[in-house]
Amino acid sequence: DIYFKGLEKLFADRDMKLEITEDAREVLATQGFNPVYGARPLKRYLQKNVETLLAKKILADEVRTGDRLVLDVENGSLIIRK
């Protein structure tokens, strides 16, 4: 939740709302956790999988100011929906 709050704030500054579904939260918790390092890998996982996905949407002009974005899971992969 702490890492995701940072992303929410980043998008709030761009006048966009970013939300996360429970399914996506479960994927992030599962993939971003390591028994040895705890939640430290979560930050890298978020950067690699969520921030990159969001950046591609922005660069492709698929999202705009004022949009409501939802991070979700489809077929086992993270997706962004408007």
N, C-alpha and C positions, 0 to 999 in steps of 0.2 A: 504493500500500500504506500509506503514511504517513497519508493522509486517512482511509482505511477503518479503520485501527487505532483512530483516535479514535472512530469510530462503534461499533466493537466494544466499546470500553471503556465508552462511554455505556450500551450495552445490557447489558453485564456488570454494571454498577451496579444495573440493574433485574432482575437474575437471569435474563436472556435471553441466548441465544447467537445471534450474527449471523454468517453465513458468506456467501461470495461464490463463484459458479461461475466457471469460466474464460471462459465466454461473456459473463457480465456484466462481468467484468474487462476483456475486450476492448472491449465497448461503452463502458465508462467511459474507457478509455485513448484510444479513437478520438474520442469526443464531447467529452472534457474537455481535449484537447490543441489548442493553437493554435501554429503555427510561429513567430509573432511573440512571443507571451507564454509559451510553453512550457506547463507544467502549471498555471499560475495559474488559468485558467478552470475547472479540475477542481473546485476547492472550491465554486464557484458551481453547477456542474452537479450535484454531489453534494447540495447544499442543495436545489436546485430539484426534482430528480428522485428522489433516494433518501430524504432526510430527510422530504420532504413525503409521499411514499408510505408511509413508516413511521408518520408522525404520523397519517395518515388511518386506517391499520389500528388504531392504538392508540385513537383517538377513537371508532372504530366498534366497539370492544371485540372485535376479531377476534384480537388477540394478548393473551396474559396472561403473568404472571410464570412463569418456568420454560420458556417456549416456545423452540424452536430455529427460527430464521428463516433462510431461504436467499434471497439476492438472485440472481435468474436472469433470463434473457431468454426471452420468448415472443412470437412474431410480430414480432420487432424491437423490442419494448418491454420495459423493465425491469419485473419483477414480484417480489413477495415471497410465498414459500411457507412453510408451516409444516412 
